[in-house]
Structure formats: C-alpha cells, structure tokens
C-alpha cells in the first residue's frame, strides 16, 4: 500500500508519513535507549573500577596507619578544594597556606599577583560544588606516601576586570555556564606518620592546638610542628588536569629517602620565583632560593601575558658525597604581550643542594624559624611578624641555571 501512496484517494499521503515517522521515530528511540544503556553500563563499570582501586589504597594505608579514616580524608580533600576555589576567586590565597605545598601555594599566589597587577584581570568563580572524591592510587615517593585523589566537581567561572569588587565579580561569574571538570590531586605525607588528630582541619595535626586568625602562620605555637610540610598530615603537592593525568605513570627511581615529588615541587616554587624576578626586575623574589652565581647573572626584565604551567618533570638526579644536583623540566605557556598568540615553552632548571639540605623542611615553604610566618620578599633579614632574625639563603635546593626554549 505504501508503494502507491501517490495515488490520491486510494492510498492518501498521510498514511505514508504516519508509518514513515513511526518507523523512523522507533529507530531513533531504540538508538537513544541503546546509547543510554551503554553509557549507564560504562559508568557502573567505571565506578566499580574506581571503588576497587580505592579499597586497595585504603587497605594499604590501614596496614601502616590503623587510625586512618577514609571519610575524614575525603573531608580534608574536599575542604582543601573548597578553600582553593574560594581563595582563588577572592584573589587572596593566604587562608590555604597550611594545606598546600610550597610549589602549589606560590603557583597560585604569584599567578594571582601577575593577573591582578600586570594583566589587570581576575578569574571570578561561583557555584563551586564537589560531586565526587575517590582515592585512585597510592605510591611511594622517597620518605613520603603519595595518594592520588580524583576530584569530580562543577563551577561557573569567567574573567573580570581587577577593578571590580567581589560582589560584582561573583555576579558576573554566576552568569557563566555551569561546567563540570575532573582534576587529580596528589596529597603527600611522611610514611612514618600516623593519624593523631582525626577530623581536625584548622588545627595542629600533631597536638590539636587550634590556629586562630593566623592564615599565614604555619608553625604550631604549642608543639612547633610545621603545617604544610607533610610531616604529620596530608598536604596538597600537585594538581593535574584530567587531560594530562596518566595513571600509574613511571617515576624516576631515587634513593629510598629522596622524593621526586619533593624535588618537582621545589622546582615549581623556584620557577615561579625566578619568573616574578624577571617580570618585575626585583631579584629579591629569588635571592633566598638561588645560587649566588645565578643572582649575579640574572639581569633585565621580560614581558609575558597569560602565563600557565602544565607540568614539572624530574629528568635527572645526581648525588655526591657533599652535594647533589637535579634537573627538572617545566612545561608552560605564555604570550609575549596582550593580544599575541600563546606559545608553548619549556624551561630546564638546574638545581643544586648540599647533601644535608636535600630533605630540608619537607613540602612546606620556608618560614621564620621562630613564628612560622612567611619570609619577606625583600632583602630584609628580620621577620616582619616577630622581628626575629631570618636566613639570607634557604637551606634547600637552589636555582643554579635556567634554559628556556620557545616553540
């Protein structure tokens, strides 16, 4: 009958279109259902795989730390993520200092300073929400345990003028589309550490003394423990985007007590410090963290815009009787000025350290030995908080040279 639909009256056209749309609609509906079922099955399989990995990580941790509690660990990871988003949007990272390694903290803090003072813009965020936190991997990193956490979240964000007040910036962010994203957090802690103060966040993880109104202070007034070092509790040492993350990626084999994550974190810190020195012409940014020979040769300024760092990778490590050397490759990008195309760049940092300084202060940023306050970004040798004398040179990996290539 459908083959004669064109004969008006005997087989009217509406009959053909009715059956045609019914058949096509059924095929489309079947495809949609099939795809939905496939995605649902894939999500279930992915969730089961993540759950199996998490169970294995937790079991491994419980063998070394019987007091470890998964939900408390999740709460800490969620708190760190929320503090980062709030501080980043507000343009002030000080409230996060105790939870971040020196490399991560300075990357955020100096990038905000560059955006605000040189690029005259800020990244406003709103409606941030953590959807899921899963432990995906545990690996040894020298004297530290490194736990990889998968963070699924969503947020709105947009670039605004640095002159906008916080309320106006947030209002602009709320107009942006809500976007989901996945990041992988690397949290580290000494392998010998045990859970001593479960559930505490803004307090000393060693003795439980609260930190009150002192966002930049990292040293506990009661027991002297330094927060952010990874000595007593988990500290965020790296954030990797999903596109760059590689599960169980091979790591360079070093001595049992030497952490490649620690060297890469220190290199990231030094990279941002020397970058600020080049942008501003103020060598005080790097003077405490570079060899004297580098300071003498570091002259002139450079203009860069839209700076982003993708990764820090340890390429070599050499140990001698009295000194050590390491080479770290930093992958980053920047434009020469506003309006120019962003170009990929790679910088190879040569670091040197005395044998006794390789382990240094863990993942914490160097601070005043008396009160734990941040060191001034000047040539001052006096703490601006407690007026105690401070070191001219940090006992740690120091920058010896930088070689940068631009694609």
N, C-alpha and C positions, 0 to 999 in steps of 0.2 A: 504493500500500500504506500509506503514512503517513497518508492521509486516513481510513483505517479502523483506526487503532491502538487505538481504544477497544473494539473487538470482541475481548474476551479470548479467547486461544487461536489465532484466525486470524492476527491481527497483534498480538503481545504488545507491551506498553508499552516494554519495554527497547529494542526496535528503534527506536522513535521517538526516545527520549532519546539512544541511541547516535549516530544520524545527526544529531540536532539539535546535540549537543555537539561533534560532529566538524566540522560546518559553522561553528558559532559560533567554535570554537577556531581553525579555519583563518583566518576573517576577522580575529580578534584578532591572530593571529600575523603575518598579512600587514600589518596596520596597524603593529604594533610594528617589523617589519623595514623598512617604508617610512619610518617616522619616524626610525629609527636611521640608515638610509642618507642621509636628508635632512640630519640633524644632522652626520653624518660629512662630507658634501659641503660643508656650511656651514663646518665647522671648517677643512677643507682650503682653501676659498676665503679664509677669514679669515686663515689662516696665510700664504697666498700673497700677500695684500694687505699684511700686516704685513712680510713679507720684502722685498717690492718697496720699501716705504717706507724700511725700514732700509737697504737697499742704496743708495738715493738719498742718505740722510743721510750715510752713510759716505763715499760718493764726494765729496760736497760738502766734508766735513771734510778729506779727504785732499788736496784742492786747496790748502787753507790750511795744513795741518799734515801733511806727508808721513810723519811718525813716529807718527801716530795709529794705535793698535791696538785693534780692536773688542773683543777678549777681555779686554784689560786694563781697558777702560772698563766692560765688563759686571762684571768682578770688583770694581771700585771701587763701582759702583752696588749690587751685592749686599752688599758689606761695610758700606756706609752703612746699608742696610735692616736688616741683622742687628744692627749696633751700636745703632740706634734702638730696635728691639724689646727687646734685652737691657737697655739703659739705662732705657727706659720701665718695664719690668716691675720692675727693681731700684729704681726711684724716684730715680735719680740720672743726669742727662744729661751730666755733665762729660766723659765719655770721647768724646762726639760733637762737642764744640765745634769742633774743627778741620775738620770735614766739613760743617758746617751754616752757613747764613747767619744773620745776627743775628736776623732775624724768626723763622725756623723754630726756632732754638735756644731763644730766650726764650719762644716759644709753648709748647714742651714743658716747659721748666724751670719757668716760672711756673704753668702749669696743674697740674703735679705738686705744687708747693708749695701751691696752693689746695686741691687734693684732700686732701693729707696733713694740713695744719694747720687748715683750716677745715671741710672736709667729712668728715674722719676716715675716708677710704677711699682705696684704690689699685686700679689696674687691673692684675691679675696675668695674665701670658701664658705659654704653654708650647707646645712643639712647633711653633715657627715654622719654615716652610720656603719658600724661594723656588722657585717652579715654573718661571717663565719671565721673562726680561728681554728686551725688544725696544725698539729706538730707533724712534720713530714720527714725529718731526717735528723740524725744525731751523728756527729763526727768528732774525732779528737783533733784538737788544734794546739799542739805542744802541751803546755801545762793547763790548758783550758778545755772544757766541753763546749761545743758549739751546737745549738739547737736551731734548726731551720723551721720557721713558722710560716704557714700560708695564711695570708690575710685577705679575705674577700670583703670588699666594702663598697660604698657608693657615696657620692658627694656632688655638689654643684661648685663650679669654680670659674672665675673669669679674671682677666687683668684689668686693673683700675689705676687711676692716677694716684700717685703717692700723697697728693694733697687732700684726698677725700678722708673724712672722719670715718671711724669704724662702723657707725650705724649706716652711713651711706654706702660704704663698701660692701657691707653684708646685704643690703637691699639690692645692690647690683648683682651680687652672687646668686641671690635667690631667683633671679630672672633667667639664669643659665640653666640648660637642660641637666637633669639628673643622670649621671653617668656611673656605671659600675666599673670597678677595676680590681685587679689582683696584684698584690705585692708579696714578696718573700722577705721576712725579717730574719736576720741572724742574731741570736742572743747568745752571749757567752758568759761563762762563769768558771772559776777555778775548779779543777777536777777534784780537789781535796775539800771543797766547800760542802757544807750541809745546810739544809733548811733550818734556820734558827728562829726566825720570827715570821711564821706563816701568816699570810693575809695582810701584813703591813705594807703600805706603799710609801707614804710621805714620812717615813721614819727610818732610823738606822736599822739596816737589816741584820746587824750583828748584835746590838744590845737593846734595840727597840725605842731609843730616845727620839721623840718627835723633832722634825725640822719645822720650825715655825717662822714664817715670814722672811725666809732667807733663801730665795730661789737659786742664787748663785753659789751659796756655800755648800761644799761637798764633804767637808770633814766633820765627823760627829764630835760634839763638844764633850761627850761623856767618855767614849772609848777610843776616839782618834781614828776610827775606821773611815776610809775614803770611799764615798759612793761613786759609782760610775767606773770603778776600777775592775769590776768583775771578781773581786776577791771574796765577797760574801754573798752577792746576789746577782741576778741576771741583768746584763746591760746590753742595749741595742748597739751592735757593732757594724751593721750593714743593712741597707735596704736595696733589694734587687727587683726590677720590674719583671713582670711575667715573661715579656718577650726576650729578656736576657738571661733568665734563670735556666740552669741546666742541672737536673737532679743528679746527685752523687758525682759531681764533677771532680776530676782528679786534682789533688793538691800536691804541691811540692813537698817532698819528704825532707824534714829537717831533724835536728836533734830533738829528743823527747821533750825537752823543756822550752823549746823555741816555737812560738806560734806564728804561722804565716799570716793568720788573720790580724794579729797584733802588728806585724810589720806593715801590712797593707793599710791598716787603719792609721798608723803613724804617718805613712807616706801620703795618705789623703789629707791629713791635717797639715803637713808641711806644704803640700801642693797649694792648698787654698791660702796659706800664709804668704808664700812667695808670690802668688798671683796678686794678692792685695798690695804687696810691696811694689810690684810692677805697675799696677793701675794707679796707685796714689803717689808713688815716688818716696814713700815713707818706709825706710828699711827697718824701722822698729818692729814692724809686723813679723819679721822673720829673724831678727837679730839673736833671739834666745834659742832659736831652733835650727841654726845653720852654722857651718864651719866658718872660721874667720876668713879663709881664702875666698869662699863664696861671697861673703858680705863685701869684701873689698872690690870684687869684680862686678857686683850687681849694681849697675848704674842705668839711668834713663827710665822712661815710663812707656807704657803701652796702652792703647785704647781698644777695648773689647766690649762687645754687647751681646746680650742673650747667651750667657755662659751656662753650660750644662755639662756635668761629669757623669760618664756612664759606668766606668769600672776602674778598679785598681788591681793589677795582677803582678804578683811577685814573680820575677824572672830568674833571679839568681841570689844565692846567699853563700858567703864565704866567711869562714871562721878561722882566726889565727890565735896565737897564744894570748895576745893582749888586745887585739882589735878585731872588729867584724865589719863586713861590707855587704850591702844588699842593693839590688837593682829592681825597681818597681816601675811598671809601665802604666801610665794614666791615660785612659781613653776619654776624650772630651770634645766639645764643640763650642764654637763661638763665631760671631760675626765681627768684622773689623770695626764697624760702626753701625748705627741705626739705619736700617734700610738696605744694608748689604746682605748678601746671602750668607747663611750659616755654613761654616766649613768644618769638616771633621779634622781633629788634631790628635796627636799622640805625643806625650811627654815621657821621657825616660829619666827617672830620678835616681841619682846615685847617692846612697845614704851610708854613713859611717857611724860607728859607735864603739866606745871602749867595751871590753869584754864584760865588765861588771855592770854596764848600763843597758845591755840588750833586753833584759826583762823589765827594768825600770819600774814604773808605777802602774803596770798593767794597762788597762784601756782608758784610765782616767786622764783628763787633761792636767797638765802640771799646774799646781796652785801654790798659794802661800803655804809654807810648811807649818805655820802657826795656826791659822784660822781656816784654811781651805778656800779662801777667796780667789777669784781669777787673777792672773798676773796682768799688770797694766800693759797696754800696747804703746809704751814709751820706753825710753832708756832708764827709767826710774829703777832704783834698787831698793825701794821701800814699798811695802804693801799699802794700798790706799784704804784698806779696811781697818787693819790693826796696827799699821806702821812698823811692823817687824821687817828686818832686812830680808830681801829676796835675791835669788840667784841671777847672775848675769847670763848664764848659759844653762839650759836644762840638761840634766844627766840622762840622755836618751839618744835615739837615732837622730843624727844631724844631717842636714842637707849639704851635700858636697858639690853637686853639679846638676844641671837640667839641660836636656837636649830635646827640642820640640820640632816635630815635622808637621806640616800643614798639607792636607790633600787638596 
